[in-house]
């Protein structure tokens, strides 16, 4: 990762902290958001400070390798360098399920070093089978270039050193491509295409980055989903009362929270909408729309965790089973609907125990997934036995 990428990561941290401050003016915040949106990082794990996933290793026996985090980098140790196909792809380090837009400009970069000088490393962005190299590492000048499938060159190995080298290039796809992978190869190759791994070799890879740096004024920019959600992301836009949407037991405590968006950096205004110290709440029967209970919220206070101003709503005294929602009298602020019932966690419509266990069932590998055993999602699709379908179901469709 180059200095711009490092600055980008530091800027994101600064944004996440800075915009929480109620002293920050709205115009300054808008400028930061626009700057942040102009360079989108596509790699979910770039620095390996705490984890390696969604990066993975692949070995073709008898070739084998071990991966761990060392020196805050992905550290690969070669146990056996010669694989079944006697080719460089017998040992791989890869990141899957990336997608690129035609005409967008992507800055691709990474750092690598080896235990011994001269260890060979190949890298490419391609389709899963490897038959279409879109963007490749060219050992002739140690840069990344457009690949043969995009009218460019075939990849050539670079010779690593015992000190980090940075490799980078600009990728501008000539067409839309999806579900592709970024792969690194280094196994011993008897076919003459690069790769000379030996038992005991070690590789360190760090600062992996693919940034969409398309000019915001080019007219070729699309909106990315940053994975951040707030009140405006849901179907209920005035949902300023947070409740347990699964529900509450009749005889136990029932607490909800009225809060503003003072700490929400996606909709930050710099002012609190809660101008009163307390408010009158109403519990409404969702079927009849009748008010069945009411009361006064707790006194407003500042919450250090969310950076919101909040008032607690305690409606524990209401014990009648049914479906309800809360609202603030005289406003359009309300909550989503919820149940008061003794069967909130094992209701047939959303049995949490069954669905929780089913999550782990759908994440299994090396075995068939039977449709009759799946309790959520598209059973036909998830029961195919496809490792891709299982990966996407377990990771929420995350690209990577």
N, C-alpha and C positions, 0 to 999 in steps of 0.2 A: 504494500500500500504506500502510495507516495505521500508527500507532506500535505497535499490538498485533501487526501482522504483522511489523514489523521486529524487535520483541522476540522473536517466535516464531522467526525465522530465527537470531537470535543465540543463543537458547536451544538450538536444535538443534546449533549449532556447539559450544556449551558442553557439551552432553550427550556428543557424540562424543569430545571431548577428556577430559572429566572422568571418564567411566565407565571409561576405560582405566587410571585410577590404581588401584593395588592398595590404596591407603589408604582408598578410598571404601567406606562401609558399605552393606550390601545394602538396608536399609530406605530409605535416602535415594535409592538408584538406582531402586527400585520406584516411589517417588513421582514421580520425574522422568519415567519411562516412561509412567505414567498421565496426567500432565499433557500430555506430548507427543502421546499418542494421542487426546486430547480435541479436538484441532484439526488436521485433516488438510489439507495443502496439495495441491490437485489440479493446479496448473500446474507443469510440469516446468522451465520457464525463466521466472522472475519478474523478475529484475533486469538481464539483458543485460550482465553484467560481462565475459563472455568469448565468448558465442555468442547467436544468435537462434533457431535451431531448438529445438523444433518449431514455432515461429511461422513463418508463410509469408506472402508477398505474392501477390496475384493481380491481373492487369491485363487489360482487354478493349481490344485495339487499336482505334483509335490512342492510347487512353489508355496512359500508361506511367509507371513510377516506379522508384526505386532505393532500396535499403535497406542501411544499414550501422549500426555501433555508434558512437555519438557521445555524449560526456558520460555514458558508462556507461548509455546508454538506446538503445532501438530508434529509429533516425533514418531517416525516410522523406522522400525528395526527389521532388517531382512534376515530371516532365519534360513531360507533356501531360495536362491535366485532363479532357478531353472524350473519352469512350469510344464504343464502337459503339452502345450502347443509350441514350446520352445521359442516363444516370441515375447516381445516387450509388453503385451497386454495381459500376460499371466499374473502380474501384480499391478493393482490399480488403487488409486485414491480418487474418489469422485464425489460430485455434487449433482443431484438429479432434479428434474422437473422445473427447469428454467424456461422462460418464454421471452422472445424478443420481437419488437415491432419494426417493420420495414421503415428505413430512413432514419431511425433513431440513432443517436450517437452514444456509444457505450465505452467508458473508460475501463479497461481490464488490466489488473495488475496483481502481482504477488511477489513474495520474497522466498528464496530457497537457499539452503546450503547442505553440504554432505560431510560425512565423517572423513572421506578421502577425496582428494582432488581428482577430477576426471570422471566421477560417476555421472552417467548419462541420464537425463530426464527429458521426457516428451510430455507435451500437454496440448489439448485441443478442446474446443467446444464443438460438439457434433450431435447428430442423432444418436439414440441409444445403441444401435448396432455398430456405429462408427463408420458407416459407409458414406456419410455426408459430412466431411469436415468443414465447418463454417468459419472458424477462427482458430488459428494454430500458432504454436511456438516455433519459431524458425531459428535453429541453431547457427545459421550462417552469420547473423548479426545480433543474436540474443534478444530479439524483439518478437512481439505477437503481431500476426498479420491476418488479413483476410484469407480464408482457407479455399481449397480447390472447389468446394461446392458453391462458393460465392465468387468464383472467377479468379481466385488467388493461388496460393502455393500449397504444397504438401508440407506437413510438419517434419522438421528435422530436430534431432536431440541437441540439447545444450549440455555442456560439460560443467558440472557444478564445482564449486570451490569450497574450502572449509570455512570461508567467511560468506555472509549473506550477499547475494546478488539480487537486484530487483529487475523484474521482467514486466514489460507493459506494452500496451498498444491500444489503438482505437478501432472499435468494431462498429461498422455501419451496415446492418443487414440489407440485402437487396430484396428480401421478401419476409413476410411474417413467418416465424418458426416457433413451435411450442413443444413442451415436454422433451427438451434436449438436456444434455449433461455436459459438465465441465470435468474433464478427466486428466489425471496424471499417470504416466506409465514409466517403468524403469526396470522390469524383469530382464534377465539375460536373454538376448535375442540371437538365435542361430540363423535367422533369415536375412540378416544384414540391414535391418531398418532402425537400429538404435536400441539401446538398453543393454547394460552390462553389469547388473546387480550381482553382488557376491554375498555369500553368507557372512553376516556380521556388519554389512553396510548399514549406515544410518542416514536418514534424510530429515531435515527440519523445514517445514513449510509454514509461512506466517503472512499476516496482512493480506489475506485473500480478498479481492474486491472486484465487483462488477457494478459500476455506477452508470445510471442513465443520466447523462449530462446534456441532453438535448436542450438547445436554446429555447427558453420559454417564449420568445418572440418569433419563433420559426413557424408557428401554426401547426406544428406536428407533435404537440405535447398531449398526452392522455393523462387522465386523473388516475393516480395509483391509490390502491387501498393500503393505508399504512397500518391497518390492524387496530386502530384506535377507535373506541366507541364512546359515545356520550348520549345524553338524553335525546338529542336530535337524530340519532341513528335509529331509534325505534319508531314504532307506529303511533305512539302516544307522545305528542310533542310537548304537552304541558305536564309531563310526568315529573313533578317536583317532590313527590312523596315516595320514598323508597320503602318497600315492604318485602316480606318473605313471600315470593310469588308462589312457592309450593304451598304455603299456608301456615296456619297456627292451630295448635291443639286447644280445644275449648277451655280446659281447666288450667292451662299454663299461661305464662306471661305473653303479652302481645304488644310489641313495640314497633313503631314505624318512625321514620325520620323525614321531616320537612327540611329541605336544604336549597340553597341558591347555587349559582354556577360560578361563584367567586374563584374557585380553584380549578375550573375547567379551562385548560389552555386552548381548547378548540373553539370555545365561544366566550372567551374572556372579554369583559366590558370594563373592568376596573371599579364597578360599583355593585353593592349588594342589593338584591331585589327585596330582601327581608327588611323592611323599614320599621316594623313594629317589634316589640320585645316578645309578645305572645300572640297567638292566633286561635280562632275557634275552629276546631275540626269536626267533621261529620262522618259517621260511618253509614254507608248507603248500601241497601240491599240491591245487588246487581240485577235481579230479575224484575223487581217492582219499582226500582228507582226511588224508594222511600227511605228517608233518614230514620235509622233505628236507634242511634246513639250519638251523643255529641259531648264535647268537652273542650278544655283549654290546653294548648300545648305547653310544654316546659319553656322556660325562658331561653331566648336566643343566646347562643354562645359560639365562639370560633373553634372549629375543629382543626387541630394541627396536622392530622394525617391527610385529610382531603383538601384542606385549605378553604373549605366552604364555611359559611355561617349556617347553623342548623338549630332546629327546635325538635325536641323529641315528642312523640305522640304515644301515650300509654292508654290503650283501650282494653286492658286485661279484664276489666269487669264484664265485658260482653262475652257470654259463653254459648249463645245459640248457634248451632251448626248452620252453615249456609255459604253462599258465595257473595262476596262484598267488594267494595272499594272505598277508599278514604278520599275526602276532598276538604279543602279549606273554604269555609263559608265566605261568600262575597267575592270569590276569585274563581278562575278556571283551573287552579292547581289541583291535581288529583293523583291517585296512584293507579297502577294496573290492578286488575281483579285478582282476588285470592280466595282460598277456601278456609273456613274454620271447620275442622273436622277431626275425628279420631283416626282417620285413614289417609291422612295427607301424603304419607310416604309409601303407601302400598295400594293406592287407588289404581284400578285397572287401566285407566287412561295414561298413567305415567308412573308405573311402578319403579321407584328409584333403585331398589335392590337389584331387580332383574336387569334394568338398563345399565347399571354400573358394571355388573358382571359381564353383560353382553359386550361392553366396550373392550374388555380384555380378550374376550373370545374372538372379536373381529381383528385384533392385533396379532393373533397367532400366526406363525409361519411354519412351513414344512408339513402342512396338513390341509385337507379339504375343509372349507367352511360351508356348512349345510344351511340351506334357506330356512328350514324349520327351526333352526336354533338361533336365528337372527331376529331381534325384537324391534329394530329401528332402521330407518333408512330404506333404500331401494334394495330389497332382499335379493332380487334377481341379479343385480349388478354385483353386490358384495359377496354373493355365494359362488361366483365364478372360479374362485381359487386363484385369481390373479394377484400376484404380489403387489402390482401397482395399485389395484383397488384397495387392498388391505392397507398399503402405506397411506393412501389419501384419506381413508376413513379414520386411521389412527392419528393423523396429524392435521386434521381439519382442512385438507386441501392446500396446506402451506406449500408454496413453491420452494422446493429444496428437498 
